């Protein structure tokens, strides 16, 4: 919170819970490792013809990213709206108190 010439400035920092961050790091790390192993295998033995296998870890990485992004945004956007409405209501109350005196 800080004061500005136009009023108070409130900054909120919303973060993913620590357990969710740790889980996603482990999951994304494991899937990235699997992707690297598949890519190395395809480069060392091009006759394997298993190029569709590379789509599985890429799809899992994309799914994990989108799951985290949309899951977090679906929770953070209502919270931001709630705090904005709460602070607007507080401002209106303060303005009304000022008008009465």
C-alpha positions in Angstrom: 0.0 0.0 0.0 1.3 3.4 -0.9 0.0 7.0 -1.0 -0.3 8.8 -4.4 -1.5 12.3 -5.2 -4.8 10.8 -6.4 -5.4 8.5 -3.4 -4.0 5.2 -2.1 -2.4 2.6 -4.3 -3.0 -1.0 -3.3 -1.0 -3.8 -5.0 -2.0 -7.4 -4.6 0.3 -10.3 -5.5 -1.6 -13.5 -6.2 0.5 -16.6 -6.4 -0.1 -20.3 -7.1 0.0 -22.3 -3.8 3.4 -23.7 -3.0 2.2 -27.4 -3.2 0.7 -26.8 -6.6 3.9 -25.1 -7.8 6.1 -28.0 -6.6 3.8 -30.6 -8.1 3.8 -28.8 -11.5 7.5 -28.4 -11.4 8.0 -32.1 -10.8 5.4 -33.0 -13.4 6.7 -30.7 -16.1 10.3 -31.7 -15.3 9.5 -35.4 -15.7 7.6 -34.8 -18.9 10.4 -32.7 -20.2 12.9 -35.4 -19.4 10.7 -38.0 -21.2 10.5 -35.6 -24.2 14.3 -35.3 -24.2 14.8 -39.1 -24.1 12.3 -39.6 -27.0 14.0 -36.9 -29.0 17.5 -38.4 -28.4 16.1 -41.8 -29.3 14.7 -40.5 -32.6 17.9 -38.7 -33.5 20.1 -41.7 -32.8 17.9 -44.2 -34.5 15.9 -42.5 -37.3 14.6 -45.8 -38.6 12.4 -46.1 -35.4 9.5 -44.3 -37.2 7.9 -43.4 -33.9 7.6 -39.8 -34.5 4.1 -39.7 -33.2 5.5 -40.6 -29.8 6.9 -37.1 -29.5 3.3 -35.7 -29.5 2.5 -37.4 -26.2 4.9 -35.4 -23.9 4.3 -32.2 -25.9 0.6 -32.7 -25.4 1.1 -33.3 -21.7 3.3 -30.1 -21.3 0.6 -28.1 -23.1 -2.1 -29.6 -21.0 -0.2 -28.9 -17.7 0.5 -25.3 -18.7 -3.2 -24.7 -19.7 -4.5 -26.5 -16.6 -2.4 -24.3 -14.4 -3.1 -21.1 -16.3 -6.9 -21.4 -16.5 -7.2 -22.9 -13.1 -5.3 -20.0 -11.6 -7.1 -17.3 -13.6 -10.5 -18.7 -12.8 -9.7 -18.2 -9.1 -7.7 -15.0 -9.3 -10.1 -12.9 -11.5 -13.0 -13.2 -9.0 -10.7 -12.3 -6.1 -9.4 -9.2 -7.9 -13.0 -8.2 -8.7 -14.0 -8.7 -5.0 -11.1 -6.5 -3.8 -11.9 -3.8 -6.3 -15.5 -3.7 -5.3 -14.6 -3.8 -1.6 -12.2 -0.9 -2.0 -14.7 1.1 -4.1 -17.3 0.6 -1.4 -14.8 1.8 1.3 -14.0 4.9 -0.8 -17.7 5.7 -1.1 -18.1 5.4 2.7 -15.1 7.6 3.3 -16.5 10.2 0.8 -19.9 10.1 2.5 -18.3 10.7 5.9 -16.3 13.6 4.5 -19.5 15.2 3.1 -21.2 14.9 6.5 -18.6 16.9 8.4 
